[in-house]
């Protein structure tokens, strides 16, 4: 069995890897923000499909099984790849966007009201 691939050490490395992958295949021409935003939605729906019509027990079983876990991880990877490519193309720092959104959400939903 081959060694597991080494995950990127940082968000910058992850973006660099996915953009190199894209460029090596000459897919750059297709990766507009409009197309990539749609790709994020499509890949997210494929992740959702892994859980469609399953109750909580079935979901837990699916995630424990080797086949189910691998399928879910594949879809998570697809969502992340599409999202990172979108951010790169749109000039958005994903970690800055995350931080800004968390701050807005903290104000909208204060702990005191939870």
C-alpha positions as CSV (number, residue, x, y, z in Angstrom):
1,X,0.0,0.0,0.0
2,X,1.5,3.4,-0.9
3,X,2.3,6.0,1.7
4,X,-0.5,8.5,2.5
5,X,0.0,11.8,0.7
6,X,1.5,14.6,2.8
7,X,-1.1,17.3,3.5
8,X,-0.2,20.9,2.9
9,X,1.4,22.6,5.8
10,X,-0.4,25.9,5.3
11,X,-3.3,27.4,3.4
12,X,-0.8,29.1,1.1
13,X,0.8,25.7,0.3
14,X,-2.7,24.2,-0.4
15,X,-3.6,27.0,-2.8
16,X,-0.2,26.6,-4.5
17,X,-0.7,22.9,-4.9
18,X,-4.2,23.2,-6.4
19,X,-3.2,26.0,-8.8
20,X,-0.1,24.0,-10.0
21,X,-2.4,21.0,-10.5
22,X,-4.8,23.2,-12.5
23,X,-2.1,24.9,-14.6
24,X,-0.4,21.5,-15.4
25,X,-3.7,20.5,-17.1
26,X,-4.4,23.8,-18.8
27,X,-7.7,24.2,-17.0
28,X,-6.9,27.8,-16.1
29,X,-9.0,28.9,-19.1
30,X,-12.2,27.4,-17.5
31,X,-11.6,28.6,-14.0
32,X,-13.5,31.9,-13.8
33,X,-15.1,33.0,-10.5
34,X,-18.5,32.2,-12.0
35,X,-17.6,28.7,-12.9
36,X,-15.7,28.0,-9.8
37,X,-18.5,29.3,-7.5
38,X,-20.8,26.8,-9.3
39,X,-18.2,24.1,-8.9
40,X,-18.2,24.8,-5.1
41,X,-22.0,24.4,-5.0
42,X,-21.9,21.2,-7.1
43,X,-19.2,19.6,-5.0
44,X,-21.0,20.6,-1.8
45,X,-24.2,18.9,-3.1
46,X,-22.2,15.8,-3.8
47,X,-21.0,15.8,-0.2
48,X,-24.6,16.2,0.9
49,X,-25.6,13.3,-1.3
50,X,-23.4,11.0,0.9
51,X,-25.9,11.6,3.7
52,X,-29.1,11.8,1.7
53,X,-31.9,9.7,3.2
54,X,-29.8,8.5,6.1
55,X,-30.7,8.9,9.7
56,X,-28.1,9.9,12.4
57,X,-27.3,6.2,13.1
58,X,-26.8,5.5,9.4
59,X,-24.6,8.6,9.0
60,X,-22.4,7.4,11.9
61,X,-22.1,4.0,10.3
62,X,-21.3,5.5,6.9
63,X,-18.5,7.5,8.5
64,X,-17.1,4.5,10.4
65,X,-17.0,2.3,7.3
66,X,-13.8,2.5,5.2
67,X,-15.7,2.9,2.0
68,X,-18.1,5.6,3.4
69,X,-15.3,7.5,5.1
70,X,-13.3,7.5,1.9
71,X,-16.2,8.7,-0.2
72,X,-16.9,11.6,2.3
73,X,-13.2,12.5,2.4
74,X,-13.1,12.6,-1.4
75,X,-16.1,15.0,-1.5
76,X,-14.6,17.2,1.3
77,X,-11.4,17.4,-0.8
78,X,-13.4,18.3,-3.9
79,X,-15.2,21.1,-2.0
80,X,-11.9,22.4,-0.6
81,X,-10.2,22.3,-4.0
82,X,-13.0,24.2,-5.7
83,X,-13.2,26.7,-2.9
84,X,-9.5,27.4,-2.8
85,X,-9.4,27.8,-6.6
86,X,-12.3,30.2,-6.3
87,X,-10.5,32.2,-3.6
88,X,-7.3,32.3,-5.6
89,X,-9.1,33.5,-8.8
90,X,-11.3,36.0,-6.9
91,X,-8.3,37.4,-4.9
92,X,-9.9,36.4,-1.5
93,X,-7.7,35.2,1.4
94,X,-9.8,32.4,2.8
95,X,-8.5,32.8,6.3
96,X,-9.2,36.5,6.3
97,X,-12.7,35.8,5.0
98,X,-13.2,33.2,7.8
99,X,-12.0,35.6,10.5
100,X,-14.1,38.5,9.3
101,X,-17.2,36.3,9.1
102,X,-16.6,34.9,12.6
103,X,-16.4,38.4,13.9
104,X,-19.7,39.4,12.2
105,X,-21.4,36.3,13.4
106,X,-20.2,36.9,17.0
107,X,-21.9,40.3,16.9
108,X,-25.1,38.9,15.3
109,X,-25.3,36.0,17.8
110,X,-23.8,37.1,21.1
111,X,-23.1,34.4,23.7
112,X,-25.4,36.1,26.1
113,X,-28.3,35.4,23.9
114,X,-27.5,31.7,23.4
